[in-house]
Amino acid sequence: MNSKKIFSLFLPLAIACSVQAQQRPNVLFICVDDLRPDLGCYGNPEVHSPNIDAFAEKAVVFRKQYVTVPTCGASRISMLTGRYPRTKAALSNDAAEKLLANLPRNGKPETFIENMRRNGYYTVGIGKISHSADGYVYPYTASRSNQLELPNSWDEMLMDPGKWKTGWNAFFAYADGSNRQSRKGNVKPYEAGQGEDDAYPDGLTATLAVQKLKELSAKGQPFFLGVGFFKPHLPFNAPKKYWDMYDESKLSLTPSPDIPENVNAASLHPSAEFASYKAGDERASLKDPVSDAYARKLRHAYYAAVSYMDAQVGKVLEALKQNGLDENTIVIIWGDHGWQLGDDRVWGKHTLFEWSLRSAFLVRTPGMEKGFICDRVISSADIYPTLMQLCNLSSPVKTDGNSFAGLLASPDDATWRDVAYSYFRQGVSMRTPRYRLTKYFREAQPAVELYDHETDPFENKNIAATQPALIAELMKTWEKGNTGLFSK
């Protein structure tokens, strides 16, 4: 058979595949570091978040989305692979480096982004998507390497580090061009900087994303664009105009200021990351809480960083619309975990409490005209299979998550499992619509914690000792999430 006849036979198939690719939705995935659900659309009237709030009006706002691991790198890798952690390496911030960066490409995609790339999507990452601030493997104080954390996922991995020179310097940036490393930790955990949005790296990231969306609109190929914003991660630095949005004296404090009853201190932590900012006004500890005045200062700083990030998200969403891409693009805004603002006397993440595990999560699909609030329990491990279903893609790997695509149309779906599992500090925690059950594999007692969210929404009292029958019943579901990670 001659080449012309072969070409004529395969041309209709090629055209059909091209049409199918063009009809597939694009994906804009906005990752926000340390974003607890403190936004107007989540019911916090003190926070100024007009852009995300406006987006929420035509999106599904998930109020019970839980991450699998309450630390940045491990949380992101679990979400990107749809897998619960099964090794200690999967719990670390350098999980991507240990588990993915050095692996050869094989028949199974390393992440859902690679699976999309294999199926015709053009994939671009900007900023912090996996763990590294710019997607490359290198120590905090070194020059950037050429080794990608996710070597097979990206057509392009980009970042503009500006005057800070490297991604990690930019991640811990201060407005004068210095960073936490260069100042050897002798910095405050907050700063009200002079200048406009590009005084800090997230402004540069937003500008780069806006430029890239214009390029992608002309490309004529379905795309995945991941945009990773640093704030409100420590240090809580933002241009002064975002600080000026708040009256510090009127900000409320945590409704959970003390260590929960019937809980061992081993379930918490001494705010080590926060303490690494040596010039802070006060030292935080489990023994002694910081003063109310300093707690308000820190909450003010966190909120200013949230408002700054919100403005950058607004620029990206506006660019999506201006380039005519909004009508065929799935948009996701996801916080990689929560952050404890003095809750239970903790400043940071790294616990198996609601404060650390629950994060902001909003989804808008093409054609969605009106948004709504969804209170079904979902896991960040569910994102992978959901995106595959929404993009009409099959996956050669089995995930631990399930697709919640049906909830986007029918939040009352009776078949949804309503359970999320999380892993850290030698423990496995399970969240159901009413309860949180946590079992620790440790000597420190009590090693089992149970919280009833119907009567105790802030998890202030562990009632495990008085509810043996209920624990026995809940353990049947808990066991389904026990990967054996800590019991081996």
C-alpha positions as CSV (number, residue, x, y, z in Angstrom):
1,M,0.0,0.0,0.0
2,N,1.5,3.3,-1.0
3,S,2.0,6.2,1.4
4,K,-0.8,8.4,-0.1
5,K,-3.3,5.6,0.5
6,I,-2.0,5.1,4.1
7,F,-2.3,8.8,4.7
8,S,-5.9,8.9,3.3
9,L,-6.9,6.1,5.6
10,F,-5.5,7.7,8.8
11,L,-6.5,11.3,8.0
12,P,-10.1,11.0,9.3
13,L,-8.8,9.4,12.5
14,A,-6.3,12.1,12.9
15,I,-8.9,14.8,12.4
16,A,-11.3,13.1,14.8
17,C,-8.5,13.0,17.5
18,S,-7.6,16.6,16.9
19,V,-11.3,17.7,17.3
20,Q,-11.6,15.6,20.4
21,A,-8.5,17.2,21.9
22,Q,-9.7,20.7,21.1
23,Q,-13.1,20.0,22.7
24,R,-11.5,18.8,26.0
25,P,-11.6,21.4,28.7
26,N,-8.5,23.2,29.7
27,V,-7.5,23.1,33.4
28,L,-6.3,26.1,35.5
29,F,-5.1,24.8,38.9
30,I,-4.2,27.4,41.4
31,C,-2.3,26.0,44.4
32,V,-2.1,28.3,47.4
33,D,0.4,27.6,50.2
34,D,-1.0,27.3,53.8
35,L,-4.4,28.6,52.9
36,R,-6.9,27.7,55.6
37,P,-10.5,28.3,54.7
38,D,-10.4,31.9,56.0
39,L,-12.1,33.7,53.1
40,G,-15.3,35.6,52.8
41,C,-16.9,32.8,50.9
42,Y,-16.2,30.4,53.8
43,G,-18.0,32.6,56.2
44,N,-15.2,34.7,57.6
45,P,-16.4,38.3,57.5
46,E,-13.1,39.8,58.6
47,V,-11.1,38.7,55.6
48,H,-10.9,40.8,52.5
49,S,-10.9,38.2,49.6
50,P,-13.1,39.9,46.9
51,N,-11.7,38.0,43.9
52,I,-12.0,34.5,45.3
53,D,-15.4,35.4,46.7
54,A,-16.6,36.6,43.3
55,F,-15.3,33.3,41.8
56,A,-17.2,31.4,44.4
57,E,-20.5,32.8,43.2
58,K,-20.1,30.5,40.1
59,A,-18.2,27.7,41.7
60,V,-18.7,24.8,44.1
61,V,-17.2,25.7,47.5
62,F,-16.3,22.6,49.3
63,R,-16.3,23.3,53.1
64,K,-15.1,19.8,54.1
65,Q,-12.1,19.1,51.9
66,Y,-9.2,17.5,53.8
67,V,-5.7,16.9,52.8
68,T,-4.0,13.6,53.4
69,V,-0.8,15.0,55.0
70,P,-0.5,18.3,56.8
71,T,2.8,19.4,55.3
72,C,3.5,21.0,52.0
73,G,5.4,18.6,49.8
74,A,3.8,15.4,51.1
75,S,0.3,16.9,50.7
76,R,0.9,18.0,47.2
77,I,2.4,14.7,46.0
78,S,-0.5,12.7,47.5
79,M,-2.9,15.0,45.7
80,L,-1.0,14.8,42.4
81,T,-0.8,11.0,42.5
82,G,-4.1,10.3,44.1
83,R,-2.4,8.0,46.6
84,Y,-2.3,7.8,50.4
85,P,1.2,7.6,51.9
86,R,2.6,4.2,52.4
87,T,6.2,4.9,53.3
88,K,7.9,7.4,55.6
89,A,9.3,9.2,52.6
90,A,5.8,10.0,51.4
91,L,5.3,12.0,54.6
92,S,8.3,14.4,54.0
93,N,8.5,17.7,52.3
94,D,11.0,16.2,49.8
95,A,8.6,13.4,48.9
96,A,8.7,14.4,45.2
97,E,12.5,14.3,45.2
98,K,12.6,10.9,46.9
99,L,9.8,9.2,45.1
100,L,9.6,10.8,41.6
101,A,12.5,13.0,40.6
102,N,15.0,10.2,39.9
103,L,12.6,7.6,38.3
104,P,12.7,6.8,34.6
105,R,9.6,7.3,32.6
106,N,7.6,4.2,32.4
107,G,4.1,2.9,31.6
108,K,2.6,4.6,34.6
109,P,2.3,8.4,34.9
110,E,4.0,9.9,37.9
111,T,1.2,12.4,38.4
112,F,-2.2,13.3,36.8
113,I,-0.4,16.1,35.1
114,E,1.8,13.7,33.2
115,N,-1.3,11.6,32.3
116,M,-2.8,14.7,30.8
117,R,0.4,15.4,28.9
118,R,0.4,11.9,27.5
119,N,-3.1,12.5,26.3
120,G,-2.4,15.6,24.3
121,Y,-2.5,18.4,26.9
122,Y,0.2,21.1,26.9
123,T,1.3,21.3,30.6
124,V,2.8,24.4,32.2
125,G,3.8,24.9,35.8
126,I,4.5,28.3,37.3
127,G,5.8,28.6,40.9
128,K,5.2,26.1,43.6
129,I,3.2,23.1,42.4
130,S,4.9,20.1,43.9
131,H,7.2,21.2,46.8
132,S,10.1,23.2,45.5
133,A,9.3,26.9,45.0
134,D,10.2,26.7,41.3
135,G,9.8,22.9,40.6
136,Y,13.5,22.1,40.7
137,V,15.5,20.0,43.2
138,Y,18.2,21.9,45.2
139,P,18.8,23.0,48.8
140,Y,17.5,26.2,50.2
141,T,20.8,28.1,50.0
142,A,22.1,26.7,46.7
143,S,21.9,27.8,43.1
144,R,19.0,26.3,41.1
145,S,19.7,23.0,39.6
146,N,18.3,21.6,36.3
147,Q,16.7,18.6,37.9
148,L,12.9,18.8,37.9
149,E,10.9,17.4,40.9
150,L,8.4,16.1,38.4
151,P,10.6,15.3,35.4
152,N,7.9,13.9,33.1
153,S,4.9,16.1,34.0
154,W,5.9,19.4,32.4
155,D,6.3,20.8,28.9
156,E,7.3,24.0,30.7
157,M,8.2,24.7,34.3
158,L,8.6,28.4,34.9
159,M,9.2,31.0,37.6
160,D,10.3,34.6,37.7
161,P,12.4,34.9,41.0
162,G,13.1,38.6,40.4
163,K,15.7,40.2,42.5
164,W,15.8,37.2,44.8
165,K,17.6,35.2,42.0
166,T,16.3,31.7,43.0
167,G,13.0,30.1,43.8
168,W,13.9,29.3,47.4
169,N,15.2,32.8,48.0
170,A,11.9,34.1,46.6
171,F,9.9,31.8,48.7
172,F,11.2,33.4,51.9
173,A,11.5,36.8,50.4
174,Y,11.6,40.2,52.1
175,A,10.9,43.4,50.1
176,D,14.5,44.6,50.1
177,G,15.7,41.6,48.1
178,S,16.9,39.6,51.1
179,N,15.4,36.4,52.4
180,R,15.2,34.3,55.6
181,Q,18.3,32.3,54.6
182,S,20.6,35.2,53.8
183,R,19.6,36.9,57.1
184,K,20.2,33.6,59.0
185,G,16.7,33.6,60.4
186,N,17.1,36.9,62.1
187,V,13.9,38.2,60.7
188,K,10.3,38.8,61.9
189,P,7.6,36.4,60.7
190,Y,5.8,39.3,59.0
191,E,6.5,42.5,57.0
192,A,4.4,45.3,55.6
193,G,6.5,46.1,52.6
194,Q,6.7,49.3,50.5
195,G,5.8,49.1,46.8
196,E,3.2,47.5,44.6
197,D,2.4,43.8,44.1
198,D,5.7,43.0,42.4
199,A,7.5,44.0,45.7
200,Y,7.0,40.3,46.5
201,P,7.3,37.2,44.3
202,D,3.6,36.3,44.0
203,G,3.1,39.5,42.0
204,L,5.7,38.3,39.5
205,T,4.1,34.9,39.4
206,A,0.7,36.5,38.5
207,T,2.3,38.6,35.8
208,L,4.0,35.5,34.3
209,A,0.7,33.5,34.4
210,V,-1.2,36.3,32.7
211,Q,1.5,36.3,29.9
212,K,1.3,32.5,29.6
213,L,-2.5,32.5,29.3
214,K,-2.2,34.8,26.3
215,E,0.3,32.4,24.7
216,L,-1.9,29.4,25.5
217,S,-5.0,31.0,24.0
218,A,-3.2,31.2,20.6
219,K,-1.8,27.7,20.8
220,G,-5.0,25.8,19.9
221,Q,-4.2,22.9,22.2
222,P,-5.9,21.9,25.5
223,F,-3.7,22.9,28.4
224,F,-3.1,22.3,32.0
225,L,-1.7,25.4,33.7
226,G,-0.7,25.1,37.4
227,V,0.0,28.4,39.2
228,G,1.5,28.2,42.7
229,F,1.3,31.2,45.0
230,F,3.5,31.3,48.1
231,K,1.3,33.5,50.4
232,P,0.0,33.1,53.0
233,H,2.9,30.8,53.9
234,L,5.4,32.3,56.4
235,P,6.8,34.9,56.4
236,F,3.5,36.7,56.4
237,N,4.8,39.5,54.1
238,A,2.6,41.6,51.8
239,P,2.6,45.2,50.5
240,K,1.4,47.7,53.1
241,K,-1.8,48.5,51.2
242,Y,-3.1,45.0,52.1
243,W,-2.3,45.5,55.7
244,D,-4.2,48.8,55.6
245,M,-7.4,46.9,54.8
246,Y,-7.6,45.8,58.4
247,D,-8.1,47.3,61.8
248,E,-5.9,45.1,63.9
249,S,-7.7,46.0,67.2
250,K,-11.0,44.6,65.9
251,L,-9.7,41.2,64.7
252,S,-11.0,38.2,66.6
253,L,-8.8,35.6,68.2
254,T,-9.0,31.8,68.0
255,P,-12.1,30.1,69.5
256,S,-9.8,27.3,70.6
257,P,-6.9,29.0,72.6
258,D,-6.0,26.1,74.9
259,I,-4.8,22.5,74.5
260,P,-7.8,20.2,74.0
261,E,-8.9,18.2,77.0
262,N,-7.8,14.6,77.3
263,V,-5.0,15.1,74.7
264,N,-1.3,14.3,75.0
265,A,1.1,17.1,73.9
266,A,2.6,14.5,71.5
267,S,-0.5,15.1,69.2
268,L,0.5,18.8,68.9
269,H,3.9,20.5,68.3
270,P,5.9,23.4,69.6
271,S,5.6,25.7,66.4
272,A,9.1,25.0,65.3
273,E,8.7,26.5,61.8
274,F,7.3,29.7,63.3
275,A,10.1,29.8,65.9
276,S,12.7,29.8,63.1
277,Y,11.9,33.5,62.6
278,K,14.2,34.6,65.4
279,A,13.3,38.3,65.5
280,G,9.7,37.6,66.3
281,D,8.1,39.8,69.0
282,E,7.4,36.7,71.3
283,R,8.1,33.0,71.4
284,A,5.3,30.6,71.0
285,S,5.1,27.4,73.0
286,L,2.6,24.8,74.2
287,K,3.3,25.8,77.8
288,D,2.7,29.5,77.4
289,P,0.5,31.1,74.7
290,V,1.6,34.4,73.1
291,S,-0.2,37.5,74.2
292,D,-3.5,38.6,72.7
293,A,-1.9,41.6,71.2
294,Y,0.8,39.6,69.4
295,A,-1.8,37.0,68.3
296,R,-3.8,39.8,66.7
297,K,-0.6,41.1,65.0
298,L,0.0,37.7,63.5
299,R,-3.6,37.3,62.5
300,H,-3.4,40.7,60.9
301,A,-0.3,39.7,59.0
302,Y,-1.8,36.4,57.8
303,Y,-4.9,38.1,56.6
304,A,-2.9,40.7,54.8
305,A,-1.0,37.9,53.0
306,V,-4.3,36.3,52.1
307,S,-5.6,39.6,50.6
308,Y,-2.4,40.0,48.6
309,M,-2.7,36.5,47.3
310,D,-6.4,37.1,46.5
311,A,-5.5,40.0,44.3
312,Q,-3.0,37.9,42.3
313,V,-5.6,35.2,41.8
314,G,-7.9,37.9,40.5
315,K,-5.4,38.9,37.9
316,V,-5.1,35.4,36.6
317,L,-8.9,34.8,36.5
318,E,-9.4,38.1,34.7
319,A,-6.7,37.1,32.1
320,L,-8.5,33.7,31.6
321,K,-11.6,35.7,30.7
322,Q,-9.9,38.3,28.6
323,N,-8.3,35.6,26.4
324,G,-11.7,33.9,25.9
325,L,-10.7,30.8,27.8
326,D,-13.0,30.9,30.7
327,E,-15.9,29.1,29.0
328,N,-13.9,25.9,28.3
329,T,-11.6,25.8,31.4
330,I,-12.0,23.9,34.6
331,V,-10.7,26.2,37.4
332,I,-9.6,24.9,40.8
333,I,-8.4,26.9,43.7
334,W,-6.8,24.6,46.4
335,G,-5.0,25.2,49.6
336,D,-2.4,22.5,50.3
337,H,-3.4,22.3,54.0
338,G,-4.6,24.5,56.8
339,W,-2.5,26.6,59.3
340,Q,-3.1,27.0,63.0
341,L,-3.2,30.6,64.1
342,G,-2.7,29.9,67.7
343,D,-5.4,27.3,67.6
344,D,-4.7,24.8,70.4
345,R,-1.6,27.0,71.2
346,V,-0.1,25.9,67.9
347,W,1.3,28.2,65.2
348,G,1.8,26.2,62.0
349,K,0.5,23.0,60.5
350,H,1.8,19.4,61.2
351,T,-1.1,18.1,63.3
352,L,-4.0,15.8,62.7
353,F,-6.5,18.3,63.9
354,E,-9.2,20.0,61.8
355,W,-7.2,23.3,61.8
356,S,-4.3,21.7,59.9
357,L,-6.1,19.2,57.7
358,R,-9.0,21.3,56.3
359,S,-8.2,23.7,53.5
360,A,-9.9,25.9,51.0
361,F,-11.1,24.1,47.9
362,L,-13.2,25.6,45.1
363,V,-14.1,24.1,41.7
364,R,-15.7,25.7,38.6
365,T,-16.5,23.7,35.5
366,P,-17.4,25.0,32.0
367,G,-21.1,26.0,31.8
368,M,-21.5,26.4,35.6
369,E,-23.7,29.4,35.9
370,K,-24.4,29.4,39.6
371,G,-22.3,28.2,42.5
372,F,-23.2,26.5,45.7
373,I,-21.8,25.3,49.0
374,C,-21.1,21.6,49.3
375,D,-20.7,20.0,52.8
376,R,-19.9,16.5,51.7
377,V,-16.6,15.2,53.0
378,I,-13.9,14.8,50.3
379,S,-10.2,14.1,50.3
380,S,-7.5,15.8,48.3
381,A,-6.7,12.3,47.0
382,D,-10.1,12.5,45.2
383,I,-8.9,15.3,42.9
384,Y,-6.9,13.1,40.5
385,P,-9.8,10.8,39.5
386,T,-12.2,13.7,39.4
387,L,-10.1,15.6,36.9
388,M,-9.7,12.5,34.8
389,Q,-13.4,12.1,34.6
390,L,-14.1,15.8,33.9
391,C,-11.5,15.7,31.1
392,N,-12.7,12.4,29.7
393,L,-9.4,10.7,30.3
394,S,-8.6,7.2,31.5
395,S,-5.8,6.6,33.8
396,P,-3.5,3.5,33.8
397,V,-3.0,3.8,37.6
398,K,-5.4,3.0,40.4
399,T,-5.8,5.8,42.9
400,D,-7.0,5.7,46.5
401,G,-9.3,8.5,45.7
402,N,-12.7,8.5,44.0
403,S,-14.2,10.9,41.6
404,F,-16.5,13.5,43.1
405,A,-17.6,14.8,39.7
406,G,-21.1,13.7,40.5
407,L,-21.2,16.1,43.5
408,L,-20.7,19.0,41.2
409,A,-24.1,18.4,39.7
410,S,-25.9,16.6,42.5
411,P,-24.4,17.3,46.0
412,D,-27.0,15.0,47.6
413,D,-25.6,12.0,45.8
414,A,-26.4,9.1,48.2
415,T,-23.5,6.9,46.8
416,W,-20.7,9.3,47.9
417,R,-18.6,7.8,50.7
418,D,-18.1,10.9,52.9
419,V,-14.8,10.0,54.4
420,A,-11.3,11.4,54.3
421,Y,-8.1,9.9,55.8
422,S,-5.0,11.8,56.9
423,Y,-1.5,10.7,58.1
424,F,1.1,12.3,60.3
425,R,2.9,12.3,63.7
426,Q,2.7,8.5,63.9
427,G,-1.1,8.7,63.5
428,V,-4.0,8.0,61.1
429,S,-7.0,10.3,61.3
430,M,-10.4,9.7,59.7
431,R,-13.0,12.5,59.2
432,T,-16.7,11.5,58.6
433,P,-19.6,14.0,58.4
434,R,-19.9,14.0,62.2
435,Y,-16.7,12.6,63.8
436,R,-12.9,12.8,63.7
437,L,-11.3,9.6,64.9
438,T,-7.5,9.5,65.2
439,K,-5.3,6.6,66.3
440,Y,-1.7,7.1,67.0
441,F,1.0,4.3,67.0
442,R,3.0,5.6,69.9
443,E,3.6,5.0,73.7
444,A,2.2,8.4,74.8
445,Q,-1.3,8.1,76.0
446,P,-4.1,8.6,75.1
447,A,-3.3,7.2,71.7
448,V,-6.9,7.4,70.5
449,E,-8.8,10.6,70.0
450,L,-12.5,11.1,69.1
451,Y,-14.2,14.4,68.5
452,D,-17.9,15.0,67.9
453,H,-18.2,17.9,65.5
454,E,-21.9,18.2,66.1
455,T,-21.3,19.3,69.7
456,D,-17.6,20.2,69.5
457,P,-16.8,21.8,66.2
458,F,-13.4,23.1,67.3
459,E,-12.2,19.7,68.7
460,N,-11.7,20.9,72.2
461,K,-12.5,17.7,74.0
462,N,-11.3,14.2,73.3
463,I,-14.3,11.9,74.2
464,A,-12.7,8.6,73.2
465,A,-12.5,7.2,76.8
466,T,-16.3,7.5,77.2
467,Q,-17.3,6.1,73.8
468,P,-15.9,2.6,73.3
469,A,-18.9,1.2,71.4
470,L,-18.8,4.2,69.0
471,I,-15.1,3.8,68.4
472,A,-15.5,0.1,67.7
473,E,-18.1,1.0,65.1
474,L,-16.0,3.8,63.5
475,M,-12.9,1.6,63.5
476,K,-14.5,-0.5,60.8
477,T,-14.3,2.5,58.4
478,W,-11.0,3.7,59.8
479,E,-9.3,0.4,59.0
480,K,-10.1,1.0,55.3
481,G,-7.7,4.0,55.4
482,N,-5.0,2.3,57.4
483,T,-2.2,1.7,54.9
484,G,0.0,0.0,57.4
485,L,2.4,3.0,57.3
486,F,2.9,3.2,61.1
487,S,2.1,-0.3,62.2
488,K,4.8,-2.1,60.2
